[in-house]
Amino acid sequence: MRRCLARLLVLLACLAGGAAWGCSFVTSGNALGSVSSFVVRSGPVRTGTAVTELRCNGVVLALGNGNPVLSASISGATTGLTLKNGTDSIPYSVTAASGTPYSTGQLVVSANGANLVSLLGSNGARVPFNITTGLSANVAAGIYTDTLTVLWTYANICEGVIGLGDICVGVPASGTNVPSTLQITLTVTNDCAINAPDIQFGSAPLLSAFPVVSQNMGFLCTKGMVYTVGLSAGGSPLAGRRQMSSGTNRLQYDIFKPDSTVWGLTAGARANAVGIPDGTTNQLMPYTARIYTDQPLPAAGIYTDSITVDVGF
């Protein structure tokens, strides 16, 4: 009885160890990172690499009653690929590590016998992808995704120990067209190009002779981006007014929104976007700038100030 019990314990130990080994699909490198919508549209293109592989963690042996085999093929379309987010999409392409394009149904892994045992027992069976985005897509910010699928077929593989009568004491591995999916992701961020021309008051002998300047700032922003625009108080503000400087002398002025309120940086003083941007049209924000006439006439000189344009989204 003791002898039989000892043999049973050895068998259970083998079974427990085999169950912990197991083959599994592993994917890596499928994220293309984060880029501005301007980069998506105009370049440079975004590139990356990804790998899906069948990896076996235990000792891999061939069953005596059949030759071990493994194959993998590309499933689904390999042309006209797009990363999608709602109705927006970004074209991309995939190739093999060599740069050769993949084709639908292409056999990308084919191994058997001793070669397969060695392959799975070391680094696993790998299917690499080179990923390159296309240009000209005018898209909103968001996470863009697509899924690539590789179909695996394998048979007559034992992960563990082969016992008497070619019985697999461990995990007998086999499968037909088992899918391994690889999700490709690219995060698109909001961006905005600002066109803010200088304000030129010209020259005048009296404060009342300076003209009121009326002009626009332009904003080319990501499609669908909701934003506001604020203006800083400049380099030498005083008592709620902006001031230009000429040495230690000051000349008070301000910049006004169309509703005649001062265009500032705080929430209530910011300007809202003129509609929702389409990603291709420069949106114009009108304003006026004028010199305060209720201040003492400063000394003659060239007066300047610098304003920061802040786009918040």
C-alpha positions, 0 to 999 in steps of 0.5 A: 500500500505504501509503494502505491501511495508513493507512485500516486504522489509522484503522478499528482506532482507531475500533473500539478507542475504541468498545469502551471506551465501552459502556452499563452499568447503574448502581445507587446509594443502595440501603442503608437503613443500620443501625437498632436492632431497637426502631426496626424495631418501633416507629418511626420508619420508615426511608426512603431513595432508590435509583436504577437507570439505563442510562448510556452513556459515549461519544457516542450516535448513532442508526443510520440504518436504524432509530429508536432506542428505549428502554423500562423496566418494573417486574418482579415484585411491587410490593406485599407487599414484605419485606426478609428474613433467614432466617425473619424479614422487615420490610415495606417499600414503594416509590414513584416520586420523586413518591410514586406507588406503582409497579405490576407491569409499569409502563412507567417509561421510554419514549423514542425518536428525538432525545429518547433520543439526548439522554437517553443522551448526558447523564445516562442513563435513570434509574428512581428508587425511594423506599423506606419500611419498615413498623412492628411487625416483631419481628425478630432482628439481621442484614442484611435484603435484597430485590431489585428488578428493572427490565427494559430494552428498547432498539434501534438505538443506536450508541455511537461513530461511524456509518460508511458504509452506516450501519455502527456503528463502535463498540458497537451497543447493543440488548437485550430485557428486559435485567434491572437488579437493585437490592438493598435492604439494611437492617442491624438491630442488637441492643438492650436496654431495662433496668429497674433499680429502686433498692435501698432498705434503709430505716433502722435503728439497727444493721447487723443490723437492715437487711433483705435486699432481694430484687428483680428487674432487667428486660431487654427485648432483641432477639429471639434476642440472647445477652447477659450482665449485669454490675454495676459496683463502684460509686463507692467499692469497697474490698477487693472490697466495694461501699460506700455513702457519706455524706460521708467515712463508708462503709457496706459492702454488696453485690449477689448473684446467685441462687447467692449470689456477688457480681454483678460486671462481670468475666466470671466475675461476670456473670449470664447471660440468663434464656433466649433473649429473644423481643423482646417479653417483659421478662426478669427477673433476680432478685438480693439485696442486703444490708449487711455486718454484720461492719463497724464501725457507721458514723456516722448519715447517709444513705448512697448509691451508684450502680451501672452496669448493663452489658449485653454481647452 
